[in-house]
Amino acid sequence: MRPILRFLDDELIERIISEARDVLCKLGVEINNKNILSMLQDHGATVEIDNNHVLFTDEIIDRALKTVPPSFKLYDVLGNETHNFSEYNVYFTPGSAALHILDYETKKIRKPKTSDYIRYAKVISRLDNIVSQSTAFIPADVHEKISDSYRLYLSLLFCEKPVVTGAFTSEAFAIMKDLQLAIRGTEEGLVAKPLTVFSCCPTSPIKWSDVTSQNVVDCAHYSIPIELVSMPLSGFIAPVTLVGTLVQHTVETLSGIVISQLTNPGTPILYGGSPSIFDVRYETTPMGAVETEMIDCAYNEIGKYLGMPTQAYISLSDAKQFDAQAGLESSMGATLAALSGINSISGPGMLDFESCQSLEKLILDNEICGMTLRLIKGIETKEDFPSLPRFKELLKEKHLLISKHTSRYLKEEFYFPGPVIDRASRARWQEEGSLTLWERAHSEVERLIKDYSTSRLQEDTKRELTKLMKAEASRYGMEFLPSECKKYLL
């Protein structure tokens, strides 16, 4: 039996949704995009163009909810299915768009470079329990105008896994779409086998910027899956109560669903978010707070009630170093998320309030993900009844180490983590150098990079990706891409 965790009963979910619809229809949403406002007006919404304000109707909301797919799939660069976002299927992906990386040598947080991103892509390509990559952090050695597309370019080049990504400018979408088309070949091929999920974020409270709302429209035009990432802050720019925050999250997410579905009915959606409580003592947004994690799990229940697959930023930490707090918060979040059935769990590798990535933490989090994936498989019988023969064998042999039953089910029943998790005796641990967790994780990072196998993406496709990226860079005065690209690709 698969264990499932719930925080809300159906009656409370229905009340939250009802209140959210009331806000949308009576208070409305600020949308700073004239074309979207015109579209909504054409569909019967009450729009104040000059004030960028719109009042929805129940009919518009109902129409949008009816066309959202109940599930969708993702595929890697080779066209192999990797994800089936449906029911309670769970997948992990690293957090996205960090500004910093935690440097193992100096133990300090710093700006990342292209070489760091390539190392990340090589590591994530080898982690079995994290089946998609993300555009995890922003290399500081390229023009900021190409930072979105450049990260996607490096991801598609060095790792075969599908990508969770996004754009901070509306101009970046065109090249990011073209990079995907270079791999799939045609728009129809990209629709049939989606390669990415784009994060699109409303602004709390109850607002859409021109850029983020345009990203929703652009993704919808090409049926590129969207994860709607609402970010209310409880007690600051959202009600202090968890239920009040859930109402606001529902308002903001439903508004994005309407925009996407009116643009192109059937656009794949992840009902997602990155909410947080606000810690008034430090004026911070703790992603590792238990209340933050409760909000994530609860809005997942609302999304599932509405018939959509879900996403959350939850398996991450606010710690500044690779320490016990980092493990505590990440493992607790991953466990709650998996038990709740959040379909796309974002966050492995992240530290410092979503602003920093660590390759060493990514190694540890991969094991946390493996343990939670084992947890949700639950407990099932496997030739356990009748029990008498097994215990006769045990009493006769004094152990079951070489029993056929043991060999048949050992790896199925037990999850065996890699060397980053220390399960050796003290004597053996000492003999092997008394390595700390950080040292073990770094050793594994270096091993995975050393053993990296080049992506099997066709060479002519790689050259096309590079041609597109060079052309985009030249638009902003960059004559050459960073030397690491030439070294590894050309």
C-alpha positions in Angstrom: 0.0 0.0 0.0 1.3 3.4 -0.9 1.3 5.7 2.1 -0.4 9.1 1.5 -0.3 12.2 3.7 -3.1 14.7 3.8 -3.5 18.1 5.5 -7.0 19.2 4.1 -10.3 17.4 4.0 -12.5 17.9 0.9 -14.8 20.3 2.6 -12.0 22.7 3.4 -10.5 22.3 -0.1 -13.9 23.3 -1.6 -14.2 26.3 0.7 -10.7 27.5 -0.2 -11.5 27.2 -4.0 -14.8 28.9 -3.5 -13.2 31.8 -1.7 -10.5 32.1 -4.3 -13.1 32.2 -7.1 -14.9 34.9 -5.2 -11.7 37.0 -5.0 -11.1 36.6 -8.8 -14.6 37.6 -9.7 -15.2 40.4 -7.2 -11.7 41.8 -6.3 -9.9 40.8 -9.5 -6.3 40.6 -10.7 -3.7 43.1 -11.9 -2.3 42.0 -15.3 0.3 44.3 -16.8 -0.1 43.1 -20.3 -2.5 44.8 -22.7 -2.8 42.0 -25.1 -3.8 39.5 -22.4 -6.3 42.0 -21.0 -7.8 42.4 -24.4 -8.0 38.6 -24.8 -9.7 38.3 -21.4 -12.2 41.1 -22.4 -13.0 39.2 -25.6 -13.9 36.2 -23.4 -16.3 38.1 -21.2 -14.1 39.4 -18.4 -14.6 42.9 -17.0 -11.4 44.8 -17.9 -10.1 48.2 -17.0 -7.4 48.6 -19.6 -5.9 51.8 -18.1 -5.6 50.3 -14.7 -4.4 46.8 -15.9 -7.2 45.3 -13.9 -9.5 42.4 -14.7 -12.5 40.8 -13.0 -13.0 37.1 -14.0 -16.3 35.3 -14.2 -17.2 31.8 -13.0 -17.9 30.8 -16.6 -14.4 31.8 -17.7 -12.8 29.9 -14.8 -14.9 26.8 -15.4 -14.1 26.8 -19.1 -10.3 27.0 -18.3 -10.5 24.2 -15.7 -12.2 21.9 -18.1 -9.4 22.1 -20.7 -6.4 21.6 -18.4 -4.9 18.1 -19.1 -5.1 15.8 -16.1 -1.6 14.6 -16.9 1.2 14.9 -19.3 4.6 13.3 -20.0 8.2 14.5 -20.5 10.9 13.1 -22.7 14.7 13.4 -22.8 16.7 14.8 -25.7 16.7 11.4 -27.3 12.9 11.1 -27.3 12.7 8.6 -24.4 9.8 9.0 -21.9 11.1 10.0 -18.5 8.1 11.4 -16.6 4.4 10.6 -16.4 2.9 13.5 -14.4 -0.3 11.8 -13.2 -1.9 10.6 -10.0 0.7 10.2 -7.2 3.8 9.6 -9.4 6.7 11.5 -7.9 9.8 12.9 -9.6 12.6 15.1 -8.3 14.4 18.0 -10.0 17.0 20.4 -8.7 16.0 24.0 -7.9 16.4 26.6 -10.6 18.0 30.0 -11.2 20.3 30.3 -8.2 22.6 33.3 -8.2 25.4 31.6 -6.4 27.3 28.3 -5.9 28.9 26.9 -2.8 32.6 26.4 -3.6 34.0 23.2 -2.0 37.6 24.4 -1.9 36.9 27.7 -0.2 33.7 26.8 1.6 32.4 30.1 0.5 29.4 31.2 -1.7 30.5 32.8 -5.0 29.2 33.7 -8.4 29.2 30.6 -10.8 30.8 30.4 -14.2 30.3 28.3 -17.3 32.8 25.7 -16.0 30.6 25.3 -12.8 27.5 24.7 -15.0 29.2 22.1 -17.1 30.3 20.3 -13.9 26.8 20.4 -12.7 25.3 19.1 -15.9 27.8 16.2 -15.8 26.9 15.3 -12.2 23.1 15.5 -12.7 23.4 13.3 -15.7 24.6 10.5 -13.5 22.2 10.8 -10.5 19.6 8.1 -10.8 17.0 9.5 -8.3 16.8 12.9 -9.9 15.4 12.2 -13.3 15.2 15.8 -14.7 17.7 18.6 -14.7 17.0 22.3 -14.1 18.7 25.4 -15.3 20.1 25.4 -11.8 22.2 28.5 -11.5 23.1 31.6 -13.6 26.7 31.7 -15.0 28.1 35.2 -14.4 30.6 35.0 -17.3 28.0 35.7 -20.1 25.9 38.7 -20.9 22.8 38.9 -18.6 20.5 39.1 -21.6 21.5 35.5 -22.7 21.7 34.0 -19.2 18.3 32.2 -19.6 19.0 30.7 -23.0 22.6 30.0 -22.3 21.7 27.8 -19.3 19.2 25.9 -21.4 21.8 25.5 -24.1 24.4 24.0 -21.7 21.8 21.7 -20.2 20.7 20.3 -23.6 24.3 19.9 -24.7 25.8 18.1 -21.7 22.9 16.2 -20.2 20.2 14.1 -21.8 17.5 14.6 -19.2 14.5 16.9 -19.7 14.9 20.4 -18.3 12.9 22.5 -15.8 13.7 26.1 -16.9 12.2 29.6 -17.4 12.9 33.1 -18.7 13.3 36.4 -16.9 12.7 38.3 -20.1 10.0 37.9 -22.8 12.8 38.2 -25.5 14.5 35.1 -24.2 11.6 32.8 -25.1 12.2 32.8 -28.8 15.7 31.4 -28.7 14.8 29.0 -25.9 12.0 27.7 -28.1 14.3 27.4 -31.1 16.8 25.4 -29.0 14.1 22.9 -28.3 13.0 22.8 -31.9 16.6 22.1 -33.0 16.3 18.9 -31.0 12.8 17.8 -31.8 12.9 19.0 -35.5 9.3 20.3 -35.7 6.7 22.1 -33.7 4.6 19.0 -33.9 7.5 16.9 -32.6 7.9 19.2 -29.6 4.2 19.0 -28.8 4.2 15.2 -29.1 7.3 14.9 -26.9 7.8 17.9 -24.5 11.4 18.5 -23.5 11.1 21.2 -20.9 8.8 22.7 -18.3 8.8 26.5 -18.0 8.3 28.2 -14.6 5.9 31.1 -14.9 5.5 33.2 -11.7 2.7 35.6 -10.7 3.7 38.4 -8.3 2.2 38.4 -4.9 -0.2 39.8 -4.0 -2.5 38.9 -7.0 -0.6 40.4 -9.9 1.1 39.4 -13.2 4.0 41.4 -14.7 4.2 41.9 -18.4 7.1 39.5 -18.7 5.8 36.6 -16.7 2.3 36.8 -18.1 3.7 36.9 -21.7 5.8 33.8 -20.8 2.5 32.0 -20.0 1.1 33.0 -23.4 4.3 32.2 -25.3 4.5 28.7 -23.8 0.8 28.1 -24.4 1.2 28.9 -28.1 3.7 26.1 -28.5 2.0 23.7 -25.9 5.2 23.9 -23.8 4.3 22.6 -20.3 4.1 25.4 -17.7 4.5 25.2 -13.9 2.7 28.1 -12.3 4.9 29.2 -9.4 2.8 31.4 -7.0 4.9 32.8 -4.1 2.7 34.3 -1.3 4.5 35.1 1.9 2.4 34.3 5.0 2.2 37.2 7.3 3.9 39.7 4.9 2.3 39.8 1.4 -0.3 37.1 2.2 -2.5 36.4 5.2 -0.6 35.0 8.2 -2.8 31.9 8.5 -2.0 28.9 6.4 -5.5 28.7 5.1 -5.5 32.4 4.1 -2.2 31.9 2.3 -3.8 28.9 0.5 -6.7 31.0 -0.7 -4.2 33.6 -2.1 -2.1 30.9 -3.7 -5.3 29.5 -5.3 -6.3 32.9 -6.6 -2.9 33.5 -8.3 -2.6 30.0 -9.7 -6.2 30.0 -11.1 -5.5 33.3 -12.8 -2.5 31.7 -14.6 -4.5 28.7 -15.6 -7.1 31.0 -17.2 -4.5 32.9 -19.2 -2.9 29.7 -20.4 -6.1 27.9 -21.3 -7.8 30.8 -23.1 -4.6 31.2 -25.1 -4.4 27.5 -26.1 -6.9 25.1 -24.5 -5.1 21.9 -23.4 -1.7 23.5 -22.5 -0.1 21.2 -20.0 0.0 22.7 -16.5 1.8 21.8 -13.2 -0.2 23.3 -10.3 2.9 24.6 -8.5 4.4 27.2 -6.3 7.1 28.4 -4.0 5.3 30.0 -1.1 6.8 30.6 2.3 6.1 31.9 5.7 7.8 35.2 6.6 10.0 35.1 9.7 9.6 38.5 11.2 12.6 38.0 13.5 15.1 38.0 10.6 12.9 39.3 7.7 13.5 36.2 5.7 11.5 33.6 3.8 12.4 30.2 5.2 11.8 27.5 2.7 12.8 24.8 5.2 10.2 25.9 7.8 7.7 23.2 8.6 4.8 25.6 7.9 6.1 26.4 4.5 6.3 22.7 3.8 2.7 22.3 5.1 1.5 25.0 2.7 3.2 23.2 -0.2 1.7 19.8 0.6 -1.8 21.4 1.1 -1.9 23.3 -2.2 -0.8 20.1 -3.9 -4.1 18.6 -2.5 -6.0 21.5 -4.0 -4.3 21.0 -7.4 -5.2 17.3 -7.3 -8.7 18.1 -6.3 -9.0 20.3 -9.4 -7.6 17.5 -11.5 -4.1 18.7 -12.3 -0.6 17.3 -11.7 1.4 19.3 -9.2 4.8 20.9 -8.4 6.5 22.5 -5.3 9.7 24.0 -4.2 10.1 22.0 -1.0 13.2 19.7 -0.9 15.7 22.4 -0.1 17.3 24.3 2.8 17.9 27.8 4.1 21.4 26.8 5.5 24.4 28.7 4.2 26.7 25.7 4.4 26.6 21.9 3.8 25.7 21.1 7.3 23.2 19.3 9.6 20.5 22.0 9.0 20.8 21.4 5.2 20.2 17.7 5.6 17.4 18.2 8.2 15.3 20.6 6.1 15.9 18.9 2.8 15.1 15.4 4.0 12.0 16.6 5.9 10.7 18.4 2.8 11.4 15.6 0.5 9.7 13.1 2.8 6.5 15.2 3.2 6.4 16.0 -0.5 6.7 12.4 -1.5 4.1 11.2 1.0 1.8 13.9 -0.3 2.2 12.9 -3.9 3.6 16.1 -5.3 4.4 15.1 -8.8 7.4 17.4 -9.5 9.5 18.1 -6.4 11.9 21.0 -7.0 14.8 21.8 -4.7 17.6 19.2 -4.4 21.0 21.0 -4.3 19.6 24.3 -3.1 20.7 26.4 -0.1 20.3 29.9 1.3 16.6 30.6 0.5 16.7 29.3 -3.1 19.7 31.5 -4.0 22.6 29.0 -3.9 23.4 25.6 -5.4 25.9 23.0 -4.1 27.1 20.0 -6.1 28.0 18.2 -2.9 24.5 18.8 -1.5 23.1 17.6 -4.8 24.9 14.3 -4.1 23.4 14.0 -0.7 20.0 15.0 -1.8 20.0 12.3 -4.5 20.2 9.8 -1.7 17.5 11.5 0.2 15.4 11.3 -2.9 16.2 7.6 -3.2 15.1 6.9 0.3 11.8 8.8 0.0 11.1 7.0 -3.3 11.6 3.7 -1.5 9.3 4.9 1.3 6.4 5.6 -1.0 6.6 2.1 -2.4 5.2 1.0 0.9 5.2 -2.5 2.3 3.9 -5.4 0.2 4.0 -9.1 0.6 6.6 -11.0 -1.5 6.3 -14.8 -1.0 5.9 -14.2 2.7 2.9 -16.5 3.2 2.9 -19.2 4.3 5.7 -18.1 6.7 6.5 -21.6 8.0 9.0 -22.6 5.3 11.0 -19.5 5.7 11.4 -19.9 9.4 12.2 -23.6 9.1 15.1 -22.5 6.7 16.2 -19.8 9.2 16.3 -22.2 12.1 18.1 -24.9 10.1 20.8 -22.6 8.5 21.0 -20.0 11.3 20.8 -17.2 8.8 19.1 -16.3 5.5 22.0 -14.5 3.8 22.2 -16.9 0.8 18.6 -17.9 0.8 16.9 -17.8 -2.7 14.2 -15.6 -1.2 16.9 -13.1 0.0 18.7 -13.0 -3.3 15.4 -12.6 -5.1 14.1 -9.6 -3.1 17.1 -8.0 -1.4 17.6 -5.1 -3.9 13.8 -4.7 -4.3 13.1 -4.4 -0.5 16.2 -2.4 0.5 17.5 0.9 -0.9 21.3 0.9 -0.8 22.7 4.4 -0.8 26.0 5.4 -2.3 29.2 6.1 -0.4 28.1 9.6 0.7 25.9 7.9 3.3 28.2 6.3 5.9 27.0 2.9 7.0 30.5 1.4 7.8 31.6 0.3 11.2 33.7 2.9 13.1 36.9 0.8 12.5 36.3 0.6 8.8 35.4 4.3 8.6 38.7 5.1 10.3 40.7 2.8 8.0 39.2 4.5 5.0 40.3 8.0 6.2 37.6 9.1 8.6 36.1 11.2 5.9 33.5 13.8 6.7 30.1 14.0 4.9 31.4 17.0 2.8 34.6 15.1 1.9 32.6 12.0 0.8 30.2 14.1 -1.2 33.0 16.0 -3.0 34.8 12.7 -3.8 31.6 11.5 -5.4 31.2 14.7 -7.4 34.7 14.2 -8.8 34.1 10.5 -9.5 30.9 11.3 -11.5 32.6 14.0 -13.5 35.5 11.8 -14.3 33.2 9.0 -15.4 30.9 11.3 -17.4 29.8 10.0 -20.8 29.2 12.5 -23.5 25.5 13.1 -24.4 24.3 10.8 -27.2 22.6 13.7 -28.9 23.6 13.7 -32.6 26.6 15.8 -33.4 24.9 17.8 -36.1 22.2 18.8 -33.6 24.9 19.9 -31.1 26.4 22.1 -33.8 23.0 23.6 -34.6 22.5 24.4 -30.9 25.9 26.0 -30.8 25.1 28.0 -33.9 21.8 29.3 -32.5 23.5 30.2 -29.2 26.4 32.0 -30.9 23.9 34.0 -32.9 22.0 35.0 -29.8 25.1 36.0 -28.0 26.3 38.2 -30.9 23.0 40.2 -30.6 24.3 41.4 -27.3 27.9 42.1 -28.3 29.5 38.7 -27.3 31.7 37.7 -30.2 32.6 34.4 -28.6 31.0 32.0 -26.1 33.1 31.1 -23.1 36.1 28.9 -23.9 34.7 25.9 -22.0 32.1 25.5 -24.7 34.7 25.3 -27.5 36.9 22.9 -25.4 34.1 20.4 -24.8 32.0 20.8 -28.0 33.9 21.9 -31.0 
